[in-house]
Amino acid sequence: MTIRRLVAAMILATASGSVLAEESFTVQDIQVEGLQRVALGAALNNLPFTVGDTITEYTLSRSIRTLYGAGNYDDIQVLRDGNTVIYRLRERATINAIEFDGNKDLKEEQLLESLAGNKVEVGEPLDKTTLKNIEVGLTEFYHGVGKYQATVDIETVYLPRNRVNLKVKFNEGDAASVRQINIVGNKLFSNDELLKIVESKQDLPWWRFMSSDRYQKQTLQGDIEKITSYYLDRGYLRFKVDSSQVAVSPDKTSVYVTLNVTEGEQYTVKGIKFVGDLIGKDELVKSMLPIQNGQLYNGALVTYTEELIAKLLARFGYANSKVRTIPKINDDTKEVELTISVEPGKRVYVRRIMVSGNNSTQDEVIRRELRQIEGAWLSNDSLELSKDRIQRLPYIETVSFDTSPVPGIEDQVDVNFKIKEQPSGSFSAGISYGSYMGLSFQIGVQQENFFGTGNSAGINVNTNKYQKSVSVNYTDPYYTLDGVSLGGQVFYSEMDYSKRSSSLEAHNQQRYGFGVNVGYPINEYNRLNFGANYVANKINRITEYDQLRHFRAVLLEQNNPDGGYNFTNYELSAGWVQSTLNRGLFPTAGHYFGWNIKVTTPNSDLQFYKTNFEARKYIPLSNDHAWSFLSKLELGYGNGYGAKNGYDHTLPFTEYFYAGGHNIRGFETQIIGPRAIYRFPSSVPGIPDIGVGGYTTNNPDNDTYAVSERSTGGNAQAILTLELITPTPFLSEDYRNSVRTSIFMDAGNVWDTEFDINRYANLTINNSLGYYQPPLADYADPGMIRVTAGVSLQWISPMGPLTFSLAKIVKKYEGDKQENFSFNIGTTF
């Protein structure tokens, strides 16, 4: 039996050797046919053999798989002519163009990026096997956003020279609406309560056109998370969504959503303990814990606790810490013990800080705002503070930063600050002519980032029918390394208001002077400012009105009553600013407080003081700050101190506050507040004993009075602005930081605390002057509040900040004039 098996094995081995010998051959030549785009050398390199190799039929079949794997061929045939191997190839067509038709939800840029990820792009060979996968993937995307009727077809159009055009046709259809959302298993909270917190809406009536009941898969997933958080934040630790089903109607126009939930019971926190390393800050961490023993379990507080501890560790350089909470649940007592695990990791240091994007601004200007130092440990607080300080600069639009590990070093990172600049100044020049202004010439330059130094500089020249002025200013915000600022200004102006209008309060004024100012930083958010100015004024040809009697008595010389008002003042100023705003222009969060007082020295011709206060508060209403609420308050008051020649000093009318136009939109400029009152001595016809002409009586109770058409201003003001900042319609998010729209309400008044309406109680109005006179009012009454509402558009243009406002008056008084549309060029906020 053993001999028979051995003989049989020898026979089989001999037969097998004969077969192998017949199938093997030595390759003498390799020929490749059909190549157009692929080089011959590239094709041969993909073969598993070369000329001179001994191969079998199996080797040839394996070579076909290798060539297909190169991704360049649609069809491959291999033939053998003796010892010559012949390959006949048909190359894949090259994509010549890709067209899209019917796509609305998907932008072409997104589609091209997605196709490129599948190696479908112009210039590449076309793999037809991937087209079906692309069609299925795009269709599933549309199903995910609720468009179950959508179809995607890719057509191929073959061109000469083995090229092909791809045309992707979309039939998106309408999005399916959520017809009904059912929550099954909830007993503690009703469906209505839970549906209020979700974003998905069901079967909305036609008048809810601002809302959408369109079904989206991602929105539903987010709603499930919201419902889960709603229960966890109220102690229901065992709550879970068991399943969710989405049923599509036969016509694919609506869906029915069902959520099956298990609510569970409420759990109380029994104890809190820590494991890991608290870097020696155990007591500090425990004292700041927002979650306490004995209270209901709150998922949001647990997450906040983890973030709070991680943020604290990041302040001390532990930027990669891991904080997680491990609950130990006792279902019998309905209590949970929380173990907070803290792994601080290694302290991370900053090797290098890099700044990019500051094409106009010098690197030093950005770096002097940094509070994160190279070589120090990485601090998130310092990084965020650095970002805020840079972003408060008026010539910076946005700031972002990221950290990148240093290769080969675990405890070092590089910090990259990316800057986006914005126009930092304004330029205007022009010549115009009008019947009201006459020939006007204007040129002005104001630059907040002078030659990229961060210094502010400006020169303005104006000349028109009634005004000629020139001013030069310059401020260095970092005159010293510790942030002491130094600036100065020189100015000269001539104004002849008699040419501007025919109002009785017209006058001629010449004014010139110079001044310096110094600022001192107290800390990151507070700053003190001090200044000194020399100001010389000369006023003549003034039409006197009654409120100027003290001003006239103090300045006019008795021997030269027609000499005008000449006075020189030496002004000292002090101010305080506190700012936590997140940006210099168009802030969306933080607050600003500014207070300033200006006082003339006792040796000045006029002794007065003037103080201003401004407060602004921005409250973001959305996480992306696209919606924000602004409240703004402006207060001002000024008066004289001391007396001269028995008359008290008062605030000069050149320092008065004005309202209307830029600060109470909807009213004309210089229309709100006290108006000039002119007294006219009474006269009777004829001359005593002669009977011709007329003569003036000496009884002031018989005087008449007239009221000016426009306001002369007052020594006190209060203005409140409430503003809802909204996304700008029809404008991409790229312009959010340079264009702002808002809905506003302005309210306020300007009044004169020294005005005494009783002086005119027995007088009669003079109606013989030929112009409209508003009725006399108590200009000392701060309660004469004006109110407007409207919309505003602000644009930081290359020429400077532009503001467009459309307003309607809500409350006014007789004599007020409205200005529904206004356009201003100047600083905005």
C-alpha positions in Angstrom: 0.0 0.0 0.0 2.9 2.4 0.8 4.7 1.6 -2.4 1.5 2.3 -4.5 1.1 5.7 -2.9 4.7 6.6 -3.5 4.5 5.7 -7.2 1.3 7.7 -7.6 2.9 10.8 -5.9 5.9 10.6 -8.3 3.6 10.4 -11.3 1.6 13.4 -10.2 4.8 15.4 -9.5 6.1 14.7 -13.0 2.8 15.7 -14.6 2.7 19.0 -12.6 6.2 19.9 -13.6 5.4 19.4 -17.2 2.4 21.8 -17.0 4.5 24.5 -15.3 7.1 24.1 -17.9 4.5 24.6 -20.7 3.1 27.8 -19.1 6.3 29.6 -18.4 8.2 31.7 -21.0 10.9 34.3 -21.2 9.7 37.7 -22.3 11.6 39.0 -25.3 9.6 42.1 -26.0 6.8 44.2 -24.5 4.5 46.3 -26.7 1.9 48.9 -25.5 -0.8 50.1 -27.8 -3.4 52.9 -27.3 -1.3 55.4 -25.2 -2.2 59.1 -25.7 -1.7 60.9 -22.5 0.2 58.4 -20.4 3.9 58.1 -21.2 5.3 54.7 -22.2 7.8 54.7 -19.4 5.0 55.4 -16.9 3.0 52.4 -18.2 6.0 50.1 -18.2 6.9 51.1 -14.6 3.5 49.7 -13.5 4.2 46.2 -14.9 5.5 43.6 -12.4 8.1 42.3 -15.0 10.5 43.5 -17.6 12.1 42.1 -20.8 14.2 39.0 -20.0 12.1 37.9 -17.1 10.5 34.4 -17.1 6.8 34.7 -16.4 3.6 32.6 -16.4 0.0 33.3 -17.4 -0.7 34.1 -13.8 1.9 36.9 -13.9 0.1 38.4 -17.0 -3.3 38.3 -15.2 -1.7 40.0 -12.2 -0.2 42.7 -14.4 -3.7 43.6 -15.6 -4.8 44.3 -12.0 -1.7 46.4 -11.4 -2.4 48.6 -14.5 -6.0 49.1 -13.4 -4.7 50.2 -10.0 -2.7 53.0 -11.6 -6.1 54.7 -12.3 -5.3 55.7 -15.9 -7.2 53.2 -17.9 -10.8 52.2 -18.7 -10.1 49.0 -20.5 -7.0 46.7 -20.6 -6.3 43.6 -22.8 -3.1 41.5 -22.8 -2.1 39.3 -25.8 0.9 37.0 -26.4 2.6 36.6 -29.7 5.2 34.0 -29.0 7.5 35.5 -26.4 6.2 39.0 -27.1 3.6 40.5 -24.7 1.2 43.0 -26.2 -1.0 45.4 -24.1 -3.9 47.1 -25.7 -5.1 50.0 -23.5 -7.9 52.5 -23.5 -7.1 55.5 -21.4 -9.6 57.2 -19.2 -11.0 60.4 -20.6 -9.6 63.6 -19.2 -12.1 65.9 -17.6 -12.3 69.1 -19.8 -15.0 71.0 -17.8 -17.5 70.6 -15.0 -20.9 72.4 -15.2 -23.7 72.7 -12.6 -27.3 73.3 -13.3 -30.2 73.8 -10.9 -28.2 74.0 -7.6 -29.4 76.6 -5.2 -28.7 75.2 -1.8 -25.1 74.3 -2.7 -22.6 76.8 -4.0 -20.4 75.9 -6.9 -17.3 76.4 -4.7 -18.6 73.8 -2.3 -19.4 71.3 -5.0 -16.0 71.7 -6.7 -14.3 71.2 -3.4 -16.4 68.0 -2.7 -15.7 66.7 -6.2 -12.0 67.3 -5.9 -12.0 65.2 -2.7 -13.2 62.4 -4.9 -10.5 63.1 -7.5 -13.0 64.6 -9.9 -11.6 67.8 -11.2 -10.6 69.5 -14.4 -7.5 68.1 -16.0 -7.7 64.7 -14.1 -8.7 61.4 -15.7 -12.3 60.4 -15.1 -13.1 57.3 -13.1 -16.7 56.6 -14.0 -17.1 54.3 -11.0 -17.0 57.3 -8.7 -19.8 59.2 -10.4 -22.5 56.9 -9.0 -21.2 57.4 -5.5 -21.2 61.1 -6.0 -24.8 61.1 -7.2 -25.8 59.0 -4.1 -23.9 61.2 -1.7 -25.4 64.5 -3.0 -28.9 63.0 -3.0 -28.4 61.9 0.7 -27.3 65.5 1.5 -30.6 66.8 0.1 -32.5 64.2 2.1 -30.6 65.4 5.2 -31.9 68.9 4.7 -35.5 67.7 4.1 -35.6 67.7 0.3 -36.8 64.2 -0.3 -37.8 64.9 -3.9 -34.4 65.9 -4.9 -32.5 64.1 -7.6 -28.9 64.4 -8.9 -27.8 63.2 -12.3 -24.3 63.4 -13.8 -24.1 63.5 -17.6 -21.0 62.8 -19.6 -20.3 64.4 -23.0 -17.4 62.9 -24.8 -15.2 65.2 -26.9 -12.4 64.7 -29.4 -8.9 63.8 -28.2 -10.3 61.6 -25.4 -11.8 64.5 -23.4 -15.1 64.6 -21.5 -17.4 67.3 -20.1 -19.4 66.6 -16.9 -22.7 68.2 -16.4 -24.2 67.8 -12.9 -28.0 68.4 -13.0 -29.9 69.1 -9.8 -33.6 68.9 -9.3 -33.7 70.1 -5.7 -37.5 70.3 -5.3 -39.2 71.7 -2.2 -38.1 71.0 1.3 -40.4 68.8 3.3 -42.1 70.5 6.2 -42.5 69.1 9.7 -46.1 68.2 9.9 -46.0 66.9 13.4 -43.6 66.3 16.3 -44.6 63.6 18.8 -42.8 63.0 22.1 -43.8 59.7 23.6 -43.0 58.8 27.3 -42.9 62.3 28.8 -45.1 62.9 31.9 -43.2 65.5 33.8 -43.2 68.1 31.0 -45.8 68.5 28.3 -45.2 68.4 24.6 -45.9 72.1 24.4 -43.2 72.9 27.1 -40.6 70.8 25.3 -41.4 72.0 21.8 -40.8 75.6 23.0 -37.1 74.9 23.5 -36.4 73.2 20.2 -35.6 74.8 16.9 -37.7 72.5 14.7 -41.2 73.8 14.3 -44.3 72.0 13.2 -47.1 72.9 10.8 -46.7 76.7 11.1 -49.7 78.8 10.1 -49.2 81.2 7.1 -48.8 84.3 9.3 -45.7 82.8 10.9 -43.8 83.6 7.7 -40.7 84.7 9.6 -40.3 81.2 11.1 -39.6 78.0 9.2 -41.0 74.5 9.6 -38.5 73.0 7.2 -37.2 69.6 8.2 -33.4 69.3 8.6 -31.6 66.2 10.0 -28.9 68.3 11.8 -31.5 70.5 13.4 -33.3 67.5 14.8 -30.1 66.1 16.2 -29.5 69.5 17.9 -33.1 69.5 19.3 -32.5 66.0 20.8 -29.5 67.5 22.6 -31.6 70.5 23.8 -34.3 68.2 25.3 -31.7 66.0 26.9 -30.0 69.1 28.5 -33.4 70.4 29.6 -33.9 67.3 31.7 -30.3 66.9 32.9 -30.3 70.6 34.1 -33.3 69.7 36.3 -31.8 66.7 38.0 -33.1 63.9 35.7 -29.8 62.1 35.4 -31.2 58.9 33.9 -33.1 60.7 31.1 -32.5 59.4 27.6 -34.0 59.5 24.2 -34.6 55.8 23.4 -35.2 56.3 19.7 -36.2 58.8 17.0 -38.2 58.0 13.9 -38.8 60.2 10.9 -41.7 59.1 8.6 -41.9 60.7 5.2 -45.4 61.2 3.6 -46.1 59.4 0.3 -45.8 62.7 -1.7 -42.5 63.4 0.1 -43.6 67.0 1.0 -43.9 66.5 4.8 -42.4 64.4 7.6 -43.7 63.1 11.0 -41.1 63.1 13.8 -41.5 60.8 16.8 -39.2 60.8 19.8 -39.4 58.1 22.4 -38.0 59.2 25.8 -37.5 57.8 29.3 -37.6 60.5 31.9 -36.4 58.8 35.1 -36.3 60.5 38.5 -34.5 63.5 40.0 -31.1 63.0 41.6 -29.4 65.1 44.3 -25.7 65.7 44.6 -24.4 63.8 47.6 -20.8 64.8 47.5 -18.0 66.2 45.4 -14.4 65.1 45.5 -11.3 65.6 43.4 -8.7 63.2 42.0 -5.6 64.2 40.2 -3.5 67.3 40.5 -4.9 70.7 41.3 -1.4 72.4 41.0 -1.6 73.5 44.6 -4.8 75.5 44.0 -7.1 73.2 45.9 -8.7 75.8 48.2 -9.1 78.2 45.3 -10.8 75.6 43.1 -13.1 74.4 45.9 -14.1 78.0 46.8 -15.2 78.8 43.2 -17.2 75.7 42.5 -20.6 76.7 41.1 -22.2 73.3 42.0 -22.7 72.5 45.7 -23.4 69.5 47.8 -27.1 68.9 48.5 -28.6 70.6 45.4 -30.3 68.9 42.5 -28.0 67.6 39.8 -27.5 70.1 37.0 -25.8 69.1 33.8 -25.1 72.7 32.7 -23.4 73.4 36.0 -21.3 70.3 35.8 -20.1 71.3 32.3 -19.5 74.9 33.5 -17.5 73.6 36.5 -15.2 71.6 34.2 -14.7 74.6 31.9 -14.0 76.9 34.9 -11.3 74.6 36.3 -9.7 74.2 32.9 -9.7 77.9 32.4 -8.1 78.4 35.8 -5.4 75.9 35.0 -4.8 77.7 31.7 -4.1 80.9 33.5 -1.0 79.2 35.0 0.3 77.7 31.8 -1.5 74.4 31.8 -3.2 74.8 28.5 -3.7 71.1 27.7 -5.4 70.1 30.9 -8.2 67.5 31.0 -11.0 67.9 33.4 -13.9 65.4 33.5 -16.6 64.5 35.9 -17.4 60.9 36.8 -20.8 60.4 38.4 -21.4 57.6 40.8 -25.2 57.0 40.8 -27.1 55.5 43.7 -30.5 54.5 42.2 -31.9 53.5 45.6 -31.3 56.8 47.3 -31.6 58.9 44.1 -28.2 60.5 44.9 -25.1 61.0 42.8 -21.6 61.4 44.0 -19.4 63.5 41.6 -15.7 62.8 41.2 -13.9 65.5 39.3 -10.7 64.2 37.7 -8.1 66.8 36.9 -5.1 66.1 34.7 -3.2 69.4 34.3 -0.6 67.9 32.0 2.7 69.7 31.4 3.0 73.5 31.8 3.3 75.0 28.4 5.6 77.9 27.5 5.5 80.3 24.6 8.6 80.0 22.4 7.7 82.6 19.8 4.8 85.0 19.0 4.2 85.8 15.3 2.0 88.5 13.9 0.6 88.4 10.3 -1.8 90.4 8.2 -0.6 93.8 9.4 0.4 95.1 6.0 0.1 98.8 6.9 0.7 98.7 10.6 4.2 98.3 12.0 4.8 95.1 13.9 5.8 97.1 17.0 2.4 98.8 17.2 0.7 95.4 17.5 3.3 93.9 19.8 3.1 96.7 22.4 -0.6 95.7 23.0 0.4 92.1 23.7 0.1 90.9 27.3 1.3 87.4 26.5 5.1 87.4 26.7 7.6 85.2 24.8 9.3 82.8 27.2 6.5 82.9 29.8 4.0 80.2 30.3 1.0 80.2 28.0 -2.0 82.0 29.6 -5.4 82.0 27.9 -6.3 85.1 29.9 -3.3 86.9 28.6 -4.0 85.8 25.1 -7.6 86.9 25.2 -6.6 90.2 26.8 -4.0 90.7 24.0 -6.7 90.0 21.4 -9.1 92.5 23.0 -6.4 95.3 23.2 -5.4 94.8 19.6 -9.0 94.7 18.5 -9.8 98.0 20.3 -7.4 99.8 18.0 -9.5 101.8 15.5 -7.5 100.6 12.5 -8.0 96.9 13.2 -11.1 95.0 12.0 -10.6 91.5 13.4 -8.0 89.6 15.4 -7.7 85.8 15.9 -5.0 83.7 17.3 -4.0 80.0 17.4 -1.2 78.0 19.0 0.9 75.4 17.3 3.2 72.9 19.1 6.9 73.2 18.6 8.0 70.0 16.8 10.0 67.7 19.1 9.3 69.8 22.2 6.2 68.8 24.3 6.0 71.9 26.5 6.5 74.7 24.0 4.1 76.3 21.5 4.2 79.2 19.0 1.4 81.7 19.1 0.1 83.1 15.8 -1.9 86.4 15.8 -3.7 87.0 12.5 -4.7 90.6 11.9 -7.2 92.1 9.5 -6.8 95.8 9.0 -9.5 98.3 8.1 -9.5 101.9 6.9 -7.9 104.0 9.6 -8.6 107.5 8.5 -10.6 109.7 6.3 -9.9 112.0 3.4 -12.1 114.5 1.8 -11.7 117.2 -0.8 -14.0 119.1 -3.1 -15.3 122.3 -4.5 -19.0 123.1 -4.6 -21.3 126.1 -5.1 -24.8 126.6 -3.8 -27.2 129.5 -3.1 -27.1 128.8 0.6 -23.3 128.0 1.1 -21.9 130.0 -1.8 -18.5 128.8 -3.1 -17.0 126.1 -0.9 -13.7 124.5 -0.8 -12.8 121.7 1.6 -9.8 119.4 2.1 -9.1 117.3 5.2 -7.1 114.3 6.2 -7.4 112.5 9.5 -5.3 109.4 10.0 -5.5 107.2 13.2 -2.6 105.1 12.0 -0.1 107.6 10.7 2.3 105.8 8.4 1.6 102.6 10.3 3.0 104.0 13.6 -0.3 103.9 15.5 -0.1 107.6 16.0 -3.0 109.9 15.2 -2.5 112.9 12.9 -4.8 115.2 11.0 -5.0 118.4 9.1 -8.3 120.0 8.1 -8.9 123.1 6.0 -12.4 124.4 5.3 -13.6 127.5 3.6 -17.1 128.4 2.5 -19.5 131.3 2.4 -19.4 131.9 6.2 -16.4 129.9 7.5 -12.7 129.7 7.2 -10.8 127.3 9.4 -7.6 125.3 9.7 -6.5 122.8 12.4 -3.6 120.4 12.9 -3.5 117.7 15.5 -1.1 114.9 16.5 -1.1 112.3 19.2 1.4 109.6 20.1 -0.4 107.0 22.3 2.9 105.4 23.4 5.1 108.4 24.0 6.7 106.3 26.7 7.0 102.5 26.8 4.5 102.2 29.7 1.7 103.7 27.6 1.8 107.4 28.5 0.4 109.4 25.6 1.2 112.9 24.4 -0.6 115.0 21.9 -1.2 118.5 20.8 -3.3 120.7 18.5 -3.2 124.1 16.8 -6.3 125.7 15.3 -7.6 128.9 13.7 -11.0 129.8 12.5 -13.1 132.8 11.3 -16.9 132.5 11.2 -19.4 135.0 10.0 -22.8 133.6 10.9 -24.6 136.6 9.5 -23.9 135.1 6.0 -25.1 131.7 7.0 -28.7 132.7 7.7 -30.9 135.7 8.4 -31.5 134.6 12.0 -31.2 137.3 14.7 -28.5 135.4 16.6 -26.0 135.8 13.8 -22.5 137.1 14.8 -18.9 137.2 13.7 -16.2 135.2 15.5 -12.5 134.8 15.2 -10.9 132.0 17.3 -7.4 130.6 17.5 -5.3 128.7 20.0 -3.2 125.6 20.8 -3.0 123.0 23.4 -1.4 119.8 24.7 -2.8 116.7 26.3 -1.3 113.8 28.3 -2.8 110.4 29.1 -1.8 108.0 31.9 -2.9 104.3 32.0 -4.0 103.1 35.4 -4.6 99.5 34.4 -5.8 97.5 31.4 -9.2 99.2 31.3 -8.8 102.6 33.0 -7.0 105.7 31.9 -6.6 109.3 33.1 -6.2 112.2 30.7 -5.0 115.8 31.3 -4.8 118.8 29.0 -4.1 122.5 28.8 -5.2 124.9 26.1 -4.7 128.5 25.2 -7.8 129.9 23.4 -8.3 133.5 22.1 -11.7 134.7 20.9 -12.9 137.8 19.3 -16.6 138.2 18.7 -18.2 141.3 17.1 -21.2 142.3 15.1 -23.3 140.2 17.3 -27.0 140.7 17.4 -27.6 140.9 21.2 -30.3 138.8 22.8 -31.5 138.8 26.3 -29.7 135.7 27.6 -26.4 137.4 26.9 -26.9 140.1 29.5 -24.4 138.6 32.0 -21.9 137.7 29.2 -22.2 141.3 28.0 -21.8 142.9 31.4 -18.7 140.9 32.2 -16.9 141.5 28.9 -18.0 144.8 27.4 -16.1 148.0 28.2 -18.4 150.8 29.4 -16.5 153.3 27.4 -16.6 151.2 24.2 -19.9 149.3 24.1 -19.5 148.6 20.3 -16.0 147.2 20.6 -17.2 143.6 20.6 -16.2 140.7 22.9 -12.5 140.0 23.2 -11.5 137.3 25.7 -8.6 135.0 26.3 -9.0 131.8 28.3 -6.5 129.4 29.8 -8.2 126.0 30.0 -7.3 123.0 32.1 -9.0 119.6 31.6 -9.0 116.3 33.3 -10.8 113.1 32.3 -11.2 109.4 33.0 -12.0 106.6 30.6 -12.9 103.0 31.3 -13.3 100.7 28.4 -13.9 96.9 28.2 -15.2 97.1 24.6 -14.2 94.2 22.4 -13.5 96.4 19.4 -12.4 99.9 18.6 -15.0 100.4 15.9 -18.4 98.6 15.8 -18.0 96.9 19.2 -20.6 94.3 20.1 -19.8 93.6 23.8 -18.4 95.4 26.8 -18.9 98.9 28.1 -17.4 102.4 27.9 -17.4 105.1 30.5 -15.9 108.5 29.8 -15.9 111.6 32.0 -14.2 114.9 31.3 -14.2 118.3 32.9 -12.8 121.6 31.5 -12.1 124.6 33.7 -10.7 128.0 32.9 -8.1 129.4 35.3 -9.0 132.4 37.5 -6.8 134.7 35.4 -8.9 134.0 32.3 -11.3 136.6 31.0 -14.1 134.2 31.4 -14.4 131.9 34.4 -16.4 128.7 33.7 -16.4 125.0 33.9 -17.9 122.4 31.6 -18.2 118.6 32.2 -19.4 115.7 30.0 -20.2 112.1 30.8 -20.8 109.3 28.4 -21.7 105.7 29.1 -22.2 102.9 26.5 -23.1 99.3 27.1 -23.2 96.6 24.5 -25.0 93.4 25.2 -24.6 90.5 22.7 -27.9 88.8 22.0 -26.5 85.9 19.9 -23.4 83.7 20.2 -21.9 85.1 17.0 -22.6 88.7 18.1 -24.6 89.3 14.9 -27.4 90.7 17.2 -26.4 93.1 19.9 -28.1 95.7 22.1 -26.7 99.1 22.8 -27.7 101.6 25.5 -26.0 105.0 25.5 -26.3 107.9 27.8 -24.8 111.4 27.3 -24.9 114.0 30.1 -23.4 117.5 30.1 -23.4 120.5 32.3 -21.5 123.8 32.4 -21.7 127.1 34.2 -19.6 130.0 35.4 -17.9 130.5 38.7 -17.1 133.8 40.4 -18.3 137.3 39.6 -17.0 140.5 37.9 -18.4 144.0 38.3 -21.3 142.6 40.3 -22.3 140.1 37.6 -21.9 136.3 37.9 -19.8 134.6 35.3 -21.9 132.2 33.1 -21.0 129.6 30.5 -20.3 131.4 27.3 -22.7 130.7 24.4 -19.7 129.4 22.3 -19.5 126.4 24.8 -23.2 125.6 24.8 -24.5 122.1 24.1 -26.6 121.4 21.0 -29.0 118.6 20.0 -30.6 117.5 16.8 -29.0 115.9 13.7 -26.2 113.7 14.8 -27.2 113.0 18.4 -31.0 113.0 18.2 -31.6 111.8 14.7 -34.8 112.9 13.0 -34.5 116.5 14.0 -32.6 119.2 12.1 -29.3 120.3 13.5 -29.4 123.1 16.2 -33.2 123.0 16.5 -33.7 121.4 20.0 -33.4 123.5 23.1 -33.4 127.1 24.2 -34.0 129.8 21.7 -32.7 133.4 21.7 -35.1 136.0 23.1 -34.9 139.6 21.9 -36.5 142.4 23.9 -37.8 145.6 22.1 -38.4 148.7 24.1 -42.0 149.9 23.6 -42.6 153.1 21.7 -45.6 155.3 21.1 -46.4 157.5 18.0 -45.2 161.1 17.9 -43.1 163.2 20.2 -44.6 165.0 23.1 -45.8 168.5 22.3 -44.9 168.0 18.6 -46.9 165.1 17.4 -44.6 163.6 14.8 -42.2 160.6 14.8 -42.2 158.5 17.9 -40.5 158.1 21.2 -39.5 155.2 23.5 -41.0 154.7 26.9 -39.0 153.9 30.0 -41.3 151.2 31.3 -39.8 147.7 30.6 -43.2 146.1 31.3 -44.3 147.5 28.0 -41.5 145.8 26.0 -42.2 143.3 23.3 -40.1 140.2 22.6 -39.2 137.9 19.7 -38.0 134.3 19.6 -35.4 133.0 17.3 -36.2 130.2 14.8 -33.3 128.0 15.8 -31.8 127.0 19.1 -28.8 128.9 20.6 -28.0 125.9 22.8 -28.0 125.4 26.5 -25.7 124.7 29.4 -27.2 121.3 30.2 -28.0 118.2 28.1 -29.2 114.6 28.6 -29.5 112.2 25.7 -30.4 108.5 25.8 -30.0 106.1 22.8 -31.3 102.6 22.7 -30.2 100.6 19.6 -30.8 97.1 18.4 -27.8 96.1 16.2 -28.9 93.6 13.5 -27.3 91.6 10.7 -27.2 93.7 7.5 -29.7 92.3 5.0 -28.4 91.0 1.6 -24.7 91.4 2.8 -22.3 88.6 3.4 -20.7 88.0 6.8 -17.3 89.2 5.3 -18.6 92.8 5.7 -20.0 92.5 9.2 -17.1 94.4 10.8 -17.3 97.3 8.3 -21.0 97.7 7.7 -23.6 97.9 10.5 -27.4 98.3 10.5 -29.5 99.1 13.5 -32.9 100.0 14.8 -32.7 102.9 17.2 -34.6 105.2 19.5 -33.2 108.6 20.5 -34.5 110.7 23.4 -33.2 113.8 25.1 -33.2 117.5 25.6 -30.9 120.5 25.9 -31.9 123.2 28.5 -30.6 126.3 30.2 -30.6 126.2 34.0 -30.2 130.0 34.2 -33.3 130.8 32.2 -36.1 132.6 34.0 -39.4 132.6 32.1 -40.9 135.0 34.6 -38.8 137.8 33.0 -41.2 137.7 30.1 -44.5 137.0 31.9 -46.0 140.4 31.2 -44.5 141.0 27.7 -46.2 140.6 24.4 -44.8 138.9 21.3 -43.6 141.2 18.5 -45.2 139.8 15.2 -43.9 142.6 13.0 -40.5 141.0 12.1 -41.6 139.0 9.1 -40.4 135.5 10.1 -41.9 132.5 11.9 -41.5 132.5 15.7 -42.1 129.4 17.8 -43.9 130.0 21.0 -42.0 131.0 24.1 -41.3 128.0 26.4 -39.7 127.4 29.7 -36.2 126.6 28.5 -35.1 125.8 32.0 -37.4 122.7 32.0 -35.4 119.5 31.5 -38.6 117.6 30.9 -39.2 118.9 27.4 -38.0 115.5 26.0 -37.9 114.8 22.3 -38.1 111.3 21.0 -37.3 109.7 17.6 -37.1 106.2 16.2 -35.7 104.9 13.0 -33.1 102.8 11.2 -29.4 103.5 10.6 -26.7 102.2 8.3 -23.0 102.8 9.2 -20.2 102.0 6.8 -16.4 102.2 7.4 -15.6 103.2 3.9 -12.1 103.8 2.4 -13.0 107.6 2.6 -13.9 107.4 6.3 -16.9 106.4 8.4 -20.3 107.2 6.8 -23.6 107.1 8.6 -27.1 107.1 6.9 -30.2 107.4 9.1 -33.9 107.3 8.4 -35.9 108.5 11.4 -39.4 109.5 12.4 -40.2 111.9 15.2 -42.3 110.3 18.0 -42.5 113.4 20.3 -41.7 117.0 19.5 -42.7 120.6 20.4 -44.0 123.4 18.3 -41.2 125.0 16.3 -39.1 121.8 16.0 -38.2 120.8 12.5 -37.8 117.3 11.4 -35.1 115.8 9.1 -36.2 112.3 8.1 -33.1 111.4 6.3 -29.5 112.3 7.3 -26.0 111.6 6.1 -23.0 112.2 8.2 -19.2 111.8 7.7 -17.3 111.3 10.8 -16.4 109.1 13.7 -18.8 106.4 14.6 -19.0 103.9 17.4 
